[in-house]
Amino acid sequence: MDTKELLKKVRKIEIKTRRLSDHIFGGEYHSTFKGRGMTFSEVRQYHFGDDVRNIDWNVTARTNQPHVKVFEEERELTMMIMADVSGSELFGTQNQFKNEIITEIAATLAFSATQNNDKIGLILFSDDIELFIPPKKGRSHVLRIIRELIEFQPKSKQTNIAQALKFLRNVMKKKAIVFIMSDFIADDYKQTLKIAAGKHDITGIRIFDKHEEAIPNLGMVQMEDEESGELMLVNTNSKTVRKNYAKFYSQKVNYFKDSFAKSGAGSVACRTDESYVKKLLGYFKTRG
């Protein structure tokens, strides 16, 4: 992709997702993810109805007028976006591939965090850490994140969610708001997730295509494993084949739901042909 085409794509995504964050998500994000607590703001004269526990006795004694300390919510937070860039994200039978939906959701969340003056970082992972961008503030930083999500070429097509969560724990020493975006066609991450969720506010966003849920009856079809590259002939006429695949897929989905529920983390499922806006708003409102 040349520079001109890349900038055009970045701009298109910015316009769409910034509008969403400005008019829809900004307020929901603020009310859903609270600051660390209350921090001192100023001292002013006491007014009738003020909490006497907030009286600043030093200033009161010095001025001979009652004064109170004013506190405000400490809003500054850190958001970490963790995006799966393995081979299975390059799939989609509707308008967009899974990785394109991931990019849009990530951009919307990042601009919402920017509205609240929060820092945003990025982890791109496959079965290894492909890219780490430390948390930082500002529009130019968000645009860099969008550029990487659009054009980054991973070295591996495999997936290891547990490895990504271990990396998160190592690099983020303070509590962060974490969004993990993947199709979650993986396992063996339950325990690692539980440990990470004990420290961070984690939400898993499962992106999937409706044709991943069940194999249609199309006769003998050549299929390719998106992560291994292996080609195979699959007899989709066979009820047993379709049943076994449906069972396999259902197990992965249930593992995702169970892992996030038992770790105390949040979870959202977004199909590529559905509105991720409605899904995320519903999630924010439930949490808020």
N, C-alpha and C positions, 0 to 999 in steps of 0.2 A: 504494500500500500504506500503510495507516494505521500509526501508531506501535505500537499494541497488537499488530497482526498481525506487524509486523516483529520486535518483541521476542520474540514467541512462536517465530518461525522461528529467530532467533538462538539462543535457549535450546535449541531442539530440536537444532540442529546442534552446539552446544557439548557437550551431554550425550553425543551419539553419538561425536563426534570426540575428545573429551577421554578417554572410556573407551578408545578405540583407542590414543591416545598414551600413556596411563598404563600400560596392560597389555600393549601389543604393540610400539608404535613407539619409545617412549622409549629403551630400551636399544639397539635397533638403530641409531637415529639417533646416539647417543653414540659407539658403536663405529665407525660408518661415517665420520663427519665429525670428524676429529681437530682438536685445538687448534693454535695457532700454534707450540707448542714447550713448553719447560720454563721455569718461572719460579720464583724463589727463594721459599721458604716460611718456613723457620726454621733456627735453629742448635740442635743438641742434642749431648749427649755421644756420643763414638764408641763403637760396639758392635762386637764381633768379627764380621767378615764385611762390614763397611761398606767401600765403595770409598775407598781412601786418597786418590784424586784429589779427593775432595770435602772433605778436611780443611780447616777454616778456621784457618789458621796464626796469624792475629791473635788470635782468641779462645783458641786453644790456648796461645799464649805468655802471654796475660794471666792465664789461670786455672790454668796448669800441668797442665791435663787436656785430652786430645785431644777436639776437637769437630769435627763435620762439618756441612756445609751440606745442608739438605734441600730438594729441588726437587719441584714438582708440575706436572702438565700444565696449561698455560694454556688453559682451556676456552672462554673467552668468544669467541663467533663472531658473525657477522652473517648472517642469512638474508634473501634478497630473493625474494619471490614475484612472478612476472610472469604476469599472467592476461590472456588474449585475451578482449576483451569485444565483438568484432565480431559481425555478424549471424549468421554461420554457427554460433555457439555456442548459438543458440536453436533447437536441433534435437535431436530424440530420438524414437525410435519404441517404446522400451521403457518402463521405469518412470520414468526421469529424463532431462531434457535434458542436453546436454553441459556447459552452464554450471553446472548444479546439482552435477554430479560434480566439476567444477573447484573449486567452493566447499568441498565436503566434504574434498577432498584438501588444499586450501590450509589449512583449519582444522586438520586432523590434523597436518600438518607444522609449523604455527605452534605448536600446543600442545606438540609434541615438542621444539621449539627452546626454548620457555619453560621446560620441565623442566630444561634444561641451562643456564638463565640466559643464553641468547643473545638478541640483538636481532633483531627481525623488521620488515621493511619491505615495502611493496606498490607495484607498478606495474601499473596497468590500462591496456591499450593497444588501439587499433584500428589505423588507419593513422596515428595520432598518439598522443601521450601523453595519456590521458584523466584520469588521476589518479596522483599520487605521494604516498605516505605514507612519510616518512623512518623509518629503523629505530629501534625503541624496545623496551624490555622491558615485561613485565607482562601480566596477564590482561585488564585493561580495554583495553589496546592491541590485543590479539588480537581481542577482541569488536568493536572498531571496524572492524578489517579484515574480519571476517565480515559486519558490517552493510553495508559498502561493496560487498562481493562479491554480496550479495543484492539490494540496491536500486539500485545505481548505474545511471544511464541514460546510455549513451555518446552522444556527438554524432555519431559516424560509425559506419557498418556495415562499412566496409572493413577490410583487414588489411595491416599492414606490420611484419613481425617485425624486419627490419634496422633500422628506425627506433627500435624499442623497445630493441634491443641497443646502439645508439649512445648512447641516453639513459642506459642503465645504466652504460656506460663513463664518461660525463661526471659522473654523480652519485656513483658508488661508487669512491673513490680507493684504498681498501684492499680486499684480497681478501675475497670474500663467497661463501657457498653460495647458488647461484641455481637456482630451479626455474621453468622456463618452461612454462606450461600452455596448450595450444592444439590445434586439430585439424590445424594445420600444412598447411592447403590453401593454400599460398603458396610462393613461390620467391624467388630473389635475396637470400638471407640467409646463404649459406654462408661467404663471406669475412668478413663482419661477425661471425659466430659464432666463427670461428676466432680472430679478434683478441681478442674478449671472453673466450673460453675460455683464452687464454694468461695471463689475469690472475685469472679467477674459476673456482670449481668449479661448473660448469654441468651441469644435468640437464634434458633436454627430456621432458615428459610429454605424449604425443599421446593426446587423448581423441577417440574416434570412435564412430559408430553403425554397426551391422552393415549397415544398408540404404544406407549411403553407399558401400560397397565395390562394389556392383553394382546396376544398375537391374533390378527385376523386370519380367516381361512382363505388363503391365496394359492394353495397348491404347493408345489416344490419351489422353494425360494432360496436364493443364495444370500446369506447374511454375513455381515462383518462385525466382529467384536470391536467396538470403538476404542477400547483401551489396549487390547493386545494386538489388534490388526488381523486376527485370525479369521479366515474365510471358512464358511461351512454351509452345507446344503441342509435346509430345514424343511421337513414335510409338514406344512401348516394344515394339511387335511386331517392330520392325526389329532383326535381329541385328547389323547394322552400327552402329546407334545404341548398342546395349548394349555392343558390343565396343569402340567408340571411347571410351565413358565409362569402361569398366573400364581401358583403357589410360591415360587421363588420370589416373585416381585412383591407379593403380599408380605412375605417374611421380612424383606428389607424395609418396607414401609412401617410395619409393626415394630421392628427394631428401632427405627428412628423415633417413633412416637413414644415408645416405652423408655428409651434412653433419655430423652429430653424431659419427660414427665418426672422420672425418678431422680433426676439430677437437680430438679427445681428450676430448670431453664425453660424459656418460652419456645414455642414452635409455630410455624406458619407453613401451609402448603399452597403453592401457586402453580396452576397449570398454565402452559404457554398460551392457550387460547382464552384464558380468563383474565379479568382485570386485577392486576396485582395491587392497584390503588385501593380497591374495595377490601381486599384481603388484609392489607397492612393497616388501613384505617380501623377495620373491625378489631384487629389485634391490639392496636394502640388504645382504643376505647375500652376494651375488656380489661387491659392492664391498668389504665388510668383510673 
